[in-house]
């Protein structure tokens, strides 16, 4: 049976409740059947009674929550996490011109090193994507960003190439979770009419991460005086750079852990109506600060997924493992069935080509520029370029990192253009035009 909860506190008190928090006040939203009704004494009584028996879908509820200050904060927080992934990926490309001497890297070794983080991302993408649908977006972001930052920082202490390679691979597993999940998490707070532009705005932080990585490399790596002995390890400036590149991921994980709520869409799909209502109410309060309005939604259309998950968790260990694998592959299979098959195939091919061209150049730009600065051919095999006194790496030339910084900054106009026109001309036209300019 539904209950009508009277809240006599002044209207301004609700706006002062911290919105960006993961700790949900269940007591204030307790209901015998998951149907929660709110009324503020003396305010909007008629609206409450009118919406008492109406169930709102996710899209209707997120539209009622409005668009405003909350989404600005969400953009900054998720954008910083997105930038941290870009920094961690591009970190390797900027340290190659110097680290190749300290780690005695050949051209093939450098190729394995740049590929290691992407192999980790392939593994992490499947693992974290499934867990995000089962355990929640916010929890997965905290763990994946932590894995990314911790193992990325540990790689700076690796004295051998093989250990550095393994640690970068594990760091890539964390990146593979945070990149796709951050976009899902972010989009599930956005109203329909703002979703395209806001996702484009979030993507611009990837460019900001590129600029940050290039700027850090420019400032830190050429400072060869910035080194110290750590046991038998000579902690060079490029190792300091690797540690600094892990800071954005670790700070993002901390922010999500302490301040960010779970996705309301996930909560509704998990059957957690009271928790979803609380997130929507806090979004509404943040977006309507100083207003006397109250959130009009009282009941949500939720699924019975929570009961299904509890049923799936039963059985022997082997059965649970088999069910886990089956459930993890099921969403991928669905993308290539029926009408979605041709569209998914085209999108996979397009994304592969874009990634091949983008990362194929970006990950090697600093090393190729370094070879050109040394007067050699960028296509030459570097297996025999190292010398015992590291003359081919030291002193570090700043021109390589300055050119990388300018290359990263050159994508700024395109990102601004995309934000302004995404909801005007559509993503298909923008994708066609941007791909044609390559």
Beta strands, then each sheet from edge to edge (+ up, - down):
strand 1: 3-7
strand 2: 36-40
strand 3: 228-230
strand 4: 233-235
sheet 1: 1+ 2+
sheet 2: 3+ 4-
end
